[in-house]
Each structure stands twice: as structure tokens, then as C-alpha cells.
């Protein structure tokens, strides 16, 4: 049986980015995806990309191909209370604090780059198990076949037998109702993060439209999904307020919100990345940006080490280098959700005072902005 250097599980944006970051390393890389080839091109989701993520995609030659909407300012407030803060890209000498990109176009650009580099993707190849040994790891597939590699990079979902007992999970008892809304007036390349007792409401500029992430309890999400478009538009407008008026809203989808992460993102001959390593609440848009920082760091560690990409020392180096940023980002998003998603009166007033102080104290505001742009280490 042929032994690959690296088998990447998942040909979504995270797995494809890792393969592209290692394309000139002289390694035998194989991507395994449970879906049909190119399925990720049809992903309807919208991603909020940080400025640091833009820099990485520029290094990979992908950025110029993406239809990205810049976020020049971010307005943060809480429903029913005083206090707000505004983050402005011009304060940091950057063209934007972040960008909004469709997951489908991003996947298409990565897929095209992998095809040009000659890196193979094996489709309809669902991985059902991992068995790591001293020198390699065997990946069992649903069709009964197997793949052997020196390193398994799990970049998507959960895999049976992959030591899932190590997972830490927290159910936020929230669902995200997502949609695209058309504003009555221009959004001015501004994003809004509005904290409510039911959970955060994010409004992101997306082309001429706005991407909506409306957090609600599971029961309330049921009710929101059952409304017709006109009734939901009225509910959304009432929930958001009048800082921007919406003229119409498109089709809605929903998904449950949980925190799930592996305290240690490496194991014997295995590294976990993306949703396989951590799934975060969408507040502050940190999930894919953290995943891309992990991917870039993983690739750089493998390139520096040379030789065996699955060596224990190489994986330990990666885990050590990512511990601070990864742990800090997980705690940052989790704290935001738990601190702001309630109607406790003392916390309500404290949150308002905190937002007011954030607006008056540039060093504190800069700390938050740089964390959102570059991660816990203000990377790079």
C-alpha cells in the first residue's frame, strides 16, 4: 500500500488551505472528502475574514480572486441600554478591519489553485476511523478501503475512534438564523454587532446587501423560521433597531450554536484543525480566522522541521506555538457569549459602562480591534 506524507481529511476551505500552504514542500499530499468533488463551491454560507486572514490568502495567491466586501467600521451596542463603541479601520492604518466573503467563492478559488498545483482530492471518501502507529497512521474509509500516511490532518468534522473523549463541549442553547437582507439605504461598509438577552445579532456588509446572523433560543428560532418574509422582516427590524432600515429579506437557514474544542489539537501522527479542532460561537466572527492561523502555523512548523511531518516533536512544536492564541480566542468568544446573552440587571449596566469606557479609552479599543484583526498575539 502506498504511504502518503500527509492525508488531509476534508476538502473544505481549511483542508484546501493547508494543502496549498504546503504545495512547494515536496510532500506527497492527498485530500479526502466525503462529498463529490467541488461540493464546497456550492457552500451558501458567508464568512467574516479578518485582516490577518487576508494577508495569509494574499501569500497563497488567492485573495485577488475573491469578491470581498470590506468592513471599514464596526458598531458594537447592546439592546435596551446605553453604551456603544465604534471601531474604525482608519485608526490602524488599514484599508479595512475585515472582509465578508462567500464560502463558495473562497472554496472555488482554493480548488482551482490545488488543481493547478496537481494536488489530488479523492472524493466520496468518508473517513470512518483512525489507527495511529509509531511510523504512520491508517485512515479507514466508508467503502472498506484504507489510506496510510505519515500524518493525518483532520480538518473537518468528527471521526469515529479519533479519541473524541478529549472533546470539551458547551451547548449555548442558542440557534443562529441566517439570511441575506437588502438595506433600504447603503450600509456604508459598516458592520453591526448588537448584543441582546437572546444572543448577539450581527449585520455584515455583503456586496450591496447585508448578511444577517440572528441568534435566538431554539424555540424562538422555530418561530422565526415559521414566519413569512414580511413578518420576519418586521421582527428583524424591531430586534435590530433603526440604525439601518431593511427593505427585504431572503431565504433563512438555521443551525445550533455550541462550543466544542480539543484542549490538545495533536495526537500520535494526527493534528486537528478547523472544526475538527474547535467549533466556536459566531460572535465576533473568529472561527474561520482562528482556523486559518492554525493552518498557516502548522504548515510553517512542518516546513521548518523538514523530514517526517508526523514526528512527535514537530506536532508538539505546533501545539506549543498555537496554545496562547488558540486558548485566548476560545475564551474570548465564550466569555462574550456568556457575559452578554442575558438580562441580568447588574450585568446590563456593567456592560453599558464597559462599552462606554471602551469608546473613551483608545488603548482598550485598540486591544479589541487588533485582537479581531490578528488574534490573541496580534498576529502576525
C-alpha positions as a Markdown table, in Angstrom:
| # | Residue | x | y | z |
|---|---|---|---|---|
| 1 | Unk | 0.0 | 0.0 | 0.0 |
| 2 | Unk | 1.3 | 3.4 | -0.9 |
| 3 | Unk | 2.2 | 5.6 | 2.0 |
| 4 | Unk | 1.4 | 9.3 | 1.6 |
| 5 | Unk | 3.3 | 12.0 | 3.6 |
| 6 | Unk | 0.1 | 13.8 | 4.6 |
| 7 | Unk | -3.6 | 12.8 | 4.3 |
| 8 | Unk | -5.9 | 15.7 | 4.8 |
| 9 | Unk | -9.4 | 14.8 | 5.9 |
| 10 | Unk | -11.9 | 17.4 | 4.5 |
| 11 | Unk | -11.6 | 19.4 | 1.3 |
| 12 | Unk | -13.3 | 22.5 | 2.6 |
| 13 | Unk | -11.6 | 25.8 | 2.9 |
| 14 | Unk | -9.5 | 24.7 | 5.9 |
| 15 | Unk | -8.2 | 21.5 | 4.4 |
| 16 | Unk | -7.6 | 23.0 | 1.0 |
| 17 | Unk | -5.7 | 25.9 | 2.5 |
| 18 | Unk | -3.3 | 23.6 | 4.4 |
| 19 | Unk | -2.6 | 21.6 | 1.1 |
| 20 | Unk | -2.0 | 24.9 | -0.7 |
| 21 | Unk | 0.3 | 26.2 | 2.0 |
| 22 | Unk | 2.4 | 23.0 | 1.6 |
| 23 | Unk | 2.3 | 22.7 | -2.2 |
| 24 | Unk | 6.0 | 23.5 | -2.6 |
| 25 | Unk | 7.3 | 21.4 | 0.2 |
| 26 | Unk | 7.9 | 18.3 | -1.9 |
| 27 | Unk | 5.5 | 16.3 | 0.1 |
| 28 | Unk | 3.0 | 13.6 | -1.2 |
| 29 | Unk | -0.3 | 15.2 | -0.1 |
| 30 | Unk | -3.8 | 13.6 | -0.6 |
| 31 | Unk | -7.1 | 15.3 | 0.3 |
| 32 | Unk | -10.0 | 13.0 | 1.3 |
| 33 | Unk | -13.5 | 14.4 | 1.1 |
| 34 | Unk | -16.8 | 12.7 | 1.9 |
| 35 | Unk | -18.6 | 14.8 | -0.7 |
| 36 | Unk | -18.5 | 15.0 | -4.5 |
| 37 | Unk | -15.5 | 16.9 | -6.0 |
| 38 | Unk | -16.2 | 20.6 | -5.9 |
| 39 | Unk | -19.2 | 20.4 | -3.5 |
| 40 | Unk | -17.7 | 23.1 | -1.3 |
| 41 | Unk | -18.1 | 25.5 | -4.3 |
| 42 | Unk | -21.8 | 25.5 | -3.6 |
| 43 | Unk | -21.5 | 26.4 | 0.1 |
| 44 | Unk | -24.0 | 29.2 | 0.7 |
| 45 | Unk | -22.5 | 30.5 | 3.9 |
| 46 | Unk | -20.9 | 33.9 | 4.3 |
| 47 | Unk | -17.6 | 34.2 | 6.2 |
| 48 | Unk | -16.2 | 37.2 | 8.1 |
| 49 | Unk | -12.5 | 37.3 | 7.4 |
| 50 | Unk | -10.0 | 39.3 | 9.5 |
| 51 | Unk | -7.3 | 41.5 | 8.1 |
| 52 | Unk | -4.8 | 38.8 | 9.2 |
| 53 | Unk | -6.7 | 36.2 | 7.1 |
| 54 | Unk | -6.5 | 38.5 | 4.1 |
| 55 | Unk | -2.7 | 38.6 | 4.5 |
| 56 | Unk | -2.5 | 34.8 | 4.5 |
| 57 | Unk | -4.7 | 34.4 | 1.5 |
| 58 | Unk | -2.6 | 37.0 | -0.3 |
| 59 | Unk | 0.5 | 34.9 | 0.4 |
| 60 | Unk | -1.3 | 31.9 | -1.1 |
| 61 | Unk | -2.2 | 33.9 | -4.2 |
| 62 | Unk | -5.9 | 33.5 | -3.6 |
| 63 | Unk | -7.1 | 36.9 | -2.4 |
| 64 | Unk | -7.2 | 38.7 | -5.7 |
| 65 | Unk | -9.7 | 36.2 | -7.0 |
| 66 | Unk | -12.3 | 36.8 | -4.2 |
| 67 | Unk | -15.3 | 39.1 | -4.4 |
| 68 | Unk | -14.7 | 40.6 | -0.9 |
| 69 | Unk | -16.7 | 43.3 | 0.8 |
| 70 | Unk | -14.6 | 45.4 | 3.2 |
| 71 | Unk | -15.7 | 46.2 | 6.7 |
| 72 | Unk | -14.4 | 49.7 | 7.4 |
| 73 | Unk | -16.2 | 50.2 | 10.7 |
| 74 | Unk | -17.8 | 48.0 | 13.4 |
| 75 | Unk | -20.6 | 49.4 | 15.6 |
| 76 | Unk | -21.0 | 47.5 | 18.9 |
| 77 | Unk | -24.0 | 48.1 | 21.1 |
| 78 | Unk | -26.4 | 46.3 | 23.4 |
| 79 | Unk | -30.2 | 46.3 | 23.1 |
| 80 | Unk | -32.2 | 48.4 | 25.6 |
| 81 | Unk | -29.2 | 50.1 | 27.2 |
| 82 | Unk | -26.7 | 52.9 | 26.9 |
| 83 | Unk | -23.1 | 52.4 | 25.9 |
| 84 | Unk | -21.7 | 51.7 | 22.5 |
| 85 | Unk | -18.4 | 51.7 | 20.8 |
| 86 | Unk | -17.2 | 52.1 | 17.2 |
| 87 | Unk | -14.0 | 50.5 | 15.7 |
| 88 | Unk | -12.7 | 52.3 | 12.6 |
| 89 | Unk | -10.0 | 50.8 | 10.3 |
| 90 | Unk | -8.5 | 54.2 | 9.7 |
| 91 | Unk | -7.3 | 54.4 | 13.3 |
| 92 | Unk | -5.0 | 51.5 | 12.5 |
| 93 | Unk | -3.8 | 52.5 | 9.1 |
| 94 | Unk | -5.6 | 49.6 | 7.4 |
| 95 | Unk | -7.9 | 49.6 | 4.5 |
| 96 | Unk | -10.4 | 47.5 | 6.5 |
| 97 | Unk | -10.9 | 45.8 | 9.8 |
| 98 | Unk | -12.1 | 42.7 | 8.0 |
| 99 | Unk | -13.9 | 41.4 | 4.9 |
| 100 | Unk | -17.1 | 39.5 | 4.1 |
| 101 | Unk | -16.6 | 36.7 | 1.5 |
| 102 | Unk | -18.9 | 33.9 | 0.3 |
| 103 | Unk | -17.6 | 30.5 | 1.4 |
| 104 | Unk | -18.4 | 29.1 | -2.0 |
| 105 | Unk | -16.2 | 31.5 | -4.0 |
| 106 | Unk | -13.4 | 31.0 | -1.5 |
| 107 | Unk | -13.6 | 27.2 | -1.9 |
| 108 | Unk | -13.7 | 27.6 | -5.7 |
| 109 | Unk | -10.5 | 29.7 | -5.7 |
| 110 | Unk | -8.7 | 27.2 | -3.5 |
| 111 | Unk | -10.0 | 24.2 | -5.5 |
| 112 | Unk | -8.7 | 25.9 | -8.7 |
| 113 | Unk | -5.3 | 26.5 | -7.1 |
| 114 | Unk | -5.0 | 22.9 | -6.0 |
| 115 | Unk | -5.9 | 21.7 | -9.4 |
| 116 | Unk | -3.2 | 23.9 | -10.9 |
| 117 | Unk | -0.7 | 22.6 | -8.4 |
| 118 | Unk | -1.6 | 19.0 | -9.1 |
| 119 | Unk | -2.6 | 18.1 | -5.6 |
| 120 | Unk | -5.2 | 15.3 | -5.7 |
| 121 | Unk | -8.6 | 15.2 | -4.0 |
| 122 | Unk | -10.2 | 11.8 | -3.5 |
| 123 | Unk | -14.0 | 12.4 | -3.4 |
| 124 | Unk | -16.7 | 10.2 | -1.9 |
| 125 | Unk | -14.1 | 9.2 | 0.6 |
| 126 | Unk | -15.7 | 9.4 | 4.1 |
| 127 | Unk | -13.1 | 8.6 | 6.8 |
| 128 | Unk | -14.6 | 6.4 | 9.5 |
| 129 | Unk | -11.6 | 5.7 | 11.7 |
| 130 | Unk | -8.0 | 6.4 | 12.5 |
| 131 | Unk | -5.4 | 3.9 | 13.8 |
| 132 | Unk | -2.1 | 5.6 | 14.6 |
| 133 | Unk | 1.2 | 3.6 | 14.9 |
| 134 | Unk | 4.8 | 4.5 | 15.5 |
| 135 | Unk | 5.6 | 5.4 | 11.9 |
| 136 | Unk | 2.3 | 6.0 | 10.2 |
| 137 | Unk | -1.5 | 6.3 | 10.6 |
| 138 | Unk | -4.1 | 4.3 | 8.8 |
| 139 | Unk | -7.4 | 6.0 | 7.8 |
| 140 | Unk | -10.3 | 3.7 | 7.3 |
| 141 | Unk | -12.8 | 4.7 | 4.7 |
| 142 | Unk | -16.6 | 4.0 | 4.5 |
| 143 | Unk | -16.1 | 1.9 | 1.3 |
| 144 | Unk | -13.9 | -0.5 | 3.1 |
| 145 | Unk | -10.6 | 0.7 | 1.8 |
| 146 | Unk | -7.9 | 2.5 | 3.7 |
| 147 | Unk | -5.2 | 5.1 | 3.3 |
| 148 | Unk | -1.8 | 5.2 | 5.0 |
| 149 | Unk | 0.1 | 8.4 | 5.7 |
| 150 | Unk | 2.8 | 9.7 | 8.0 |
| 151 | Unk | 0.5 | 12.4 | 9.2 |
| 152 | Unk | -3.3 | 12.7 | 9.3 |
| 153 | Unk | -4.5 | 16.3 | 9.3 |
| 154 | Unk | -8.2 | 16.2 | 10.3 |
| 155 | Unk | -9.7 | 19.5 | 9.0 |
| 156 | Unk | -13.4 | 18.8 | 9.1 |
| 157 | Unk | -15.9 | 17.2 | 11.4 |
| 158 | Unk | -15.6 | 14.3 | 13.8 |
| 159 | Unk | -14.2 | 10.9 | 13.1 |
| 160 | Unk | -15.1 | 7.7 | 14.9 |
| 161 | Unk | -12.4 | 6.4 | 17.1 |
| 162 | Unk | -10.4 | 9.6 | 17.0 |
| 163 | Unk | -10.2 | 10.0 | 20.8 |
| 164 | Unk | -13.4 | 12.1 | 21.0 |
| 165 | Unk | -13.4 | 11.7 | 24.7 |
| 166 | Unk | -10.9 | 14.6 | 24.8 |
| 167 | Unk | -13.6 | 17.0 | 23.4 |
| 168 | Unk | -14.9 | 19.8 | 25.6 |
| 169 | Unk | -18.4 | 20.8 | 24.8 |
| 170 | Unk | -20.8 | 23.6 | 25.9 |
| 171 | Unk | -24.3 | 23.9 | 24.5 |
| 172 | Unk | -25.2 | 27.6 | 24.4 |
| 173 | Unk | -29.0 | 26.8 | 24.0 |
| 174 | Unk | -29.0 | 29.2 | 21.0 |
| 175 | Unk | -29.6 | 28.8 | 17.3 |
| 176 | Unk | -28.4 | 31.1 | 14.6 |
| 177 | Unk | -31.0 | 32.1 | 12.0 |
| 178 | Unk | -29.0 | 33.3 | 9.0 |
| 179 | Unk | -30.2 | 35.2 | 5.9 |
| 180 | Unk | -29.3 | 37.9 | 3.4 |
| 181 | Unk | -31.2 | 41.2 | 3.7 |
| 182 | Unk | -31.3 | 44.1 | 1.3 |
| 183 | Unk | -31.0 | 47.5 | 3.1 |
| 184 | Unk | -33.2 | 50.5 | 2.1 |
| 185 | Unk | -30.0 | 52.7 | 2.1 |
| 186 | Unk | -26.4 | 51.9 | 1.6 |
| 187 | Unk | -24.6 | 50.1 | 4.5 |
| 188 | Unk | -21.5 | 52.2 | 4.2 |
| 189 | Unk | -19.2 | 49.2 | 4.6 |
| 190 | Unk | -20.2 | 49.1 | 8.3 |
| 191 | Unk | -20.9 | 46.0 | 10.4 |
| 192 | Unk | -23.1 | 45.9 | 13.5 |
| 193 | Unk | -22.7 | 43.6 | 16.5 |
| 194 | Unk | -25.7 | 44.1 | 18.7 |
| 195 | Unk | -25.9 | 42.2 | 21.9 |
| 196 | Unk | -29.4 | 41.2 | 23.1 |
| 197 | Unk | -30.6 | 39.0 | 26.0 |
| 198 | Unk | -31.4 | 36.3 | 23.4 |
| 199 | Unk | -27.9 | 36.4 | 22.0 |
| 200 | Unk | -25.9 | 38.6 | 19.6 |
| 201 | Unk | -27.3 | 39.9 | 16.3 |
| 202 | Unk | -24.7 | 40.5 | 13.6 |
| 203 | Unk | -25.3 | 42.6 | 10.4 |
| 204 | Unk | -22.4 | 42.4 | 8.0 |
| 205 | Unk | -22.0 | 44.2 | 4.7 |
| 206 | Unk | -22.1 | 41.7 | 1.8 |
| 207 | Unk | -21.9 | 43.3 | -1.6 |
| 208 | Unk | -24.8 | 45.7 | -1.7 |
| 209 | Unk | -26.7 | 43.5 | 0.8 |
| 210 | Unk | -26.3 | 42.6 | 4.4 |
| 211 | Unk | -25.6 | 39.1 | 5.9 |
| 212 | Unk | -27.7 | 38.6 | 9.0 |
| 213 | Unk | -26.8 | 36.3 | 11.9 |
| 214 | Unk | -29.8 | 36.4 | 14.2 |
| 215 | Unk | -29.3 | 34.4 | 17.5 |
| 216 | Unk | -32.3 | 33.1 | 19.3 |
| 217 | Unk | -33.3 | 30.3 | 21.7 |
| 218 | Unk | -34.3 | 27.0 | 19.9 |
| 219 | Unk | -38.0 | 27.7 | 20.5 |
| 220 | Unk | -37.7 | 31.3 | 19.2 |
| 221 | Unk | -35.7 | 30.1 | 16.2 |
| 222 | Unk | -38.6 | 27.7 | 15.4 |
| 223 | Unk | -41.0 | 30.7 | 15.5 |
| 224 | Unk | -38.7 | 32.8 | 13.4 |
| 225 | Unk | -38.3 | 30.1 | 10.7 |
| 226 | Unk | -42.1 | 29.7 | 10.6 |
| 227 | Unk | -42.8 | 33.4 | 9.8 |
| 228 | Unk | -43.3 | 34.6 | 6.2 |
| 229 | Unk | -40.7 | 37.0 | 4.8 |
| 230 | Unk | -42.7 | 40.2 | 5.6 |
| 231 | Unk | -43.4 | 39.1 | 9.2 |
| 232 | Unk | -39.7 | 38.1 | 9.8 |
| 233 | Unk | -38.5 | 41.4 | 8.3 |
| 234 | Unk | -40.6 | 43.3 | 10.8 |
| 235 | Unk | -39.3 | 41.1 | 13.6 |
| 236 | Unk | -35.7 | 41.6 | 12.5 |
| 237 | Unk | -36.1 | 45.3 | 12.2 |
| 238 | Unk | -37.7 | 45.6 | 15.6 |
| 239 | Unk | -34.9 | 43.4 | 17.1 |
| 240 | Unk | -32.1 | 45.4 | 15.4 |
| 241 | Unk | -33.4 | 48.9 | 15.8 |
| 242 | Unk | -33.3 | 51.8 | 13.4 |
| 243 | Unk | -29.6 | 52.4 | 12.7 |
| 244 | Unk | -30.2 | 50.7 | 9.3 |
| 245 | Unk | -33.5 | 50.0 | 7.6 |
| 246 | Unk | -34.1 | 46.8 | 5.7 |
| 247 | Unk | -36.2 | 46.7 | 2.5 |
| 248 | Unk | -36.4 | 42.9 | 2.1 |
| 249 | Unk | -35.0 | 39.7 | 3.4 |
| 250 | Unk | -34.2 | 36.4 | 1.6 |
| 251 | Unk | -34.4 | 32.7 | 2.5 |
| 252 | Unk | -33.5 | 31.8 | 6.0 |
| 253 | Unk | -31.5 | 28.8 | 7.4 |
| 254 | Unk | -30.6 | 27.9 | 11.0 |
| 255 | Unk | -28.0 | 25.9 | 12.9 |
| 256 | Unk | -27.4 | 25.2 | 16.6 |
| 257 | Unk | -24.6 | 27.0 | 18.4 |
| 258 | Unk | -22.1 | 25.1 | 20.6 |
| 259 | Unk | -18.6 | 25.4 | 21.8 |
| 260 | Unk | -16.6 | 22.3 | 21.1 |
| 261 | Unk | -12.9 | 22.1 | 21.2 |
| 262 | Unk | -10.0 | 19.7 | 21.8 |
| 263 | Unk | -7.7 | 21.0 | 24.6 |
| 264 | Unk | -4.8 | 19.4 | 22.8 |
| 265 | Unk | -5.0 | 19.7 | 18.9 |
| 266 | Unk | -2.4 | 17.0 | 18.3 |
| 267 | Unk | -2.1 | 13.3 | 18.9 |
| 268 | Unk | 0.0 | 10.4 | 17.7 |
| 269 | Unk | 0.6 | 11.1 | 14.0 |
| 270 | Unk | -2.5 | 13.3 | 14.0 |
| 271 | Unk | -3.3 | 17.0 | 14.0 |
| 272 | Unk | -6.8 | 18.5 | 14.2 |
| 273 | Unk | -7.6 | 21.8 | 12.5 |
| 274 | Unk | -10.7 | 23.9 | 11.8 |
| 275 | Unk | -14.0 | 22.5 | 13.0 |
| 276 | Unk | -12.2 | 19.2 | 13.9 |
| 277 | Unk | -10.2 | 21.2 | 16.5 |
| 278 | Unk | -12.7 | 23.8 | 17.6 |
| 279 | Unk | -16.1 | 25.0 | 16.8 |
| 280 | Unk | -16.8 | 28.5 | 18.1 |
| 281 | Unk | -19.9 | 30.7 | 18.6 |
| 282 | Unk | -20.0 | 33.1 | 15.6 |
| 283 | Unk | -19.9 | 36.2 | 17.8 |
| 284 | Unk | -17.0 | 38.5 | 16.7 |
| 285 | Unk | -16.5 | 36.2 | 13.6 |
| 286 | Unk | -13.5 | 34.4 | 15.0 |
| 287 | Unk | -14.0 | 30.7 | 13.9 |
| 288 | Unk | -12.5 | 30.6 | 10.4 |
| 289 | Unk | -9.9 | 33.2 | 11.2 |
| 290 | Unk | -8.6 | 31.1 | 14.1 |
| 291 | Unk | -8.6 | 28.1 | 11.8 |
| 292 | Unk | -6.6 | 29.8 | 9.2 |
| 293 | Unk | -4.0 | 31.0 | 11.7 |
| 294 | Unk | -3.7 | 27.4 | 12.9 |
| 295 | Unk | -3.3 | 26.1 | 9.3 |
| 296 | Unk | -0.6 | 28.6 | 8.5 |
| 297 | Unk | 1.3 | 27.9 | 11.7 |
| 298 | Unk | 1.0 | 24.2 | 11.1 |
| 299 | Unk | 2.4 | 24.5 | 7.6 |
| 300 | Unk | 5.3 | 26.7 | 8.7 |
| 301 | Unk | 6.2 | 24.3 | 11.5 |
| 302 | Unk | 6.2 | 21.3 | 9.1 |
| 303 | Unk | 8.3 | 23.3 | 6.6 |
| 304 | Unk | 10.9 | 24.3 | 9.2 |
| 305 | Unk | 11.2 | 20.8 | 10.6 |
| 306 | Unk | 11.6 | 19.1 | 7.3 |
| 307 | Unk | 11.7 | 15.3 | 7.2 |
| 308 | Unk | 8.8 | 13.4 | 8.8 |
| 309 | Unk | 5.8 | 15.7 | 9.0 |
| 310 | Unk | 4.1 | 13.5 | 11.6 |
| 311 | Unk | 7.1 | 13.3 | 14.0 |
| 312 | Unk | 6.1 | 13.8 | 17.6 |
| 313 | Unk | 8.5 | 16.7 | 18.1 |
| 314 | Unk | 7.1 | 18.5 | 15.1 |
| 315 | Unk | 3.5 | 18.2 | 16.3 |
| 316 | Unk | 4.5 | 19.2 | 19.9 |
| 317 | Unk | 6.1 | 22.3 | 18.5 |
| 318 | Unk | 2.9 | 23.2 | 16.6 |
| 319 | Unk | 0.7 | 22.7 | 19.7 |
| 320 | Unk | 3.1 | 24.8 | 21.8 |
| 321 | Unk | 3.2 | 27.7 | 19.3 |
| 322 | Unk | -0.6 | 27.8 | 19.0 |
| 323 | Unk | -1.6 | 27.4 | 22.7 |
| 324 | Unk | -1.8 | 31.1 | 23.6 |
| 325 | Unk | -3.7 | 32.3 | 20.5 |
| 326 | Unk | -6.0 | 29.3 | 20.3 |
| 327 | Unk | -6.8 | 29.3 | 24.1 |
| 328 | Unk | -7.2 | 33.0 | 24.2 |
| 329 | Unk | -9.6 | 33.1 | 21.2 |
| 330 | Unk | -11.7 | 30.3 | 22.6 |
| 331 | Unk | -12.0 | 32.1 | 25.9 |
| 332 | Unk | -12.7 | 35.4 | 24.3 |
| 333 | Unk | -15.7 | 34.3 | 22.3 |
| 334 | Unk | -17.0 | 32.1 | 25.1 |
| 335 | Unk | -16.8 | 35.0 | 27.6 |
| 336 | Unk | -18.6 | 37.4 | 25.2 |
| 337 | Unk | -21.5 | 35.0 | 24.7 |
| 338 | Unk | -21.9 | 34.3 | 28.4 |
| 339 | Unk | -21.4 | 37.9 | 29.5 |
| 340 | Unk | -23.8 | 39.5 | 27.0 |
| 341 | Unk | -26.5 | 36.9 | 26.4 |
| 342 | Unk | -28.6 | 37.6 | 29.5 |
| 343 | Unk | -30.9 | 40.2 | 31.0 |
| 344 | Unk | -29.4 | 40.3 | 34.5 |
| 345 | Unk | -29.8 | 43.9 | 35.5 |
| 346 | Unk | -26.4 | 44.5 | 37.2 |
| 347 | Unk | -24.6 | 43.0 | 34.2 |
| 348 | Unk | -26.7 | 45.0 | 31.9 |
| 349 | Unk | -25.5 | 48.3 | 33.5 |
| 350 | Unk | -21.9 | 47.0 | 33.7 |
| 351 | Unk | -21.9 | 46.1 | 30.0 |
| 352 | Unk | -23.2 | 49.6 | 29.1 |
| 353 | Unk | -20.4 | 51.1 | 31.2 |
| 354 | Unk | -17.9 | 48.8 | 29.7 |
| 355 | Unk | -18.9 | 49.8 | 26.1 |
| 356 | Unk | -18.9 | 53.4 | 27.0 |
| 357 | Unk | -15.4 | 53.2 | 28.6 |
| 358 | Unk | -14.2 | 51.2 | 25.5 |
| 359 | Unk | -15.2 | 54.1 | 23.3 |
| 360 | Unk | -13.4 | 56.7 | 25.5 |
| 361 | Unk | -10.2 | 54.7 | 26.1 |
| 362 | Unk | -8.3 | 54.3 | 22.8 |
| 363 | Unk | -5.8 | 51.7 | 24.2 |
| 364 | Unk | -8.6 | 49.4 | 25.3 |
| 365 | Unk | -10.4 | 49.9 | 22.0 |
| 366 | Unk | -7.2 | 49.2 | 20.1 |
| 367 | Unk | -6.6 | 46.0 | 22.0 |
| 368 | Unk | -10.1 | 44.7 | 20.9 |
| 369 | Unk | -9.6 | 45.8 | 17.3 |
| 370 | Unk | -6.2 | 44.2 | 17.0 |
| 371 | Unk | -7.4 | 41.0 | 18.6 |
| 372 | Unk | -10.1 | 40.9 | 16.0 |
| 373 | Unk | -7.7 | 41.6 | 13.1 |
| 374 | Unk | -4.8 | 39.4 | 14.2 |
| 375 | Unk | -5.8 | 37.1 | 17.0 |
| 376 | Unk | -4.6 | 36.9 | 20.6 |
| 377 | Unk | -1.0 | 37.5 | 19.7 |
| 378 | Unk | -1.9 | 40.4 | 17.5 |
| 379 | Unk | -0.6 | 38.1 | 14.7 |
| 380 | Unk | 1.3 | 38.4 | 12.5 |
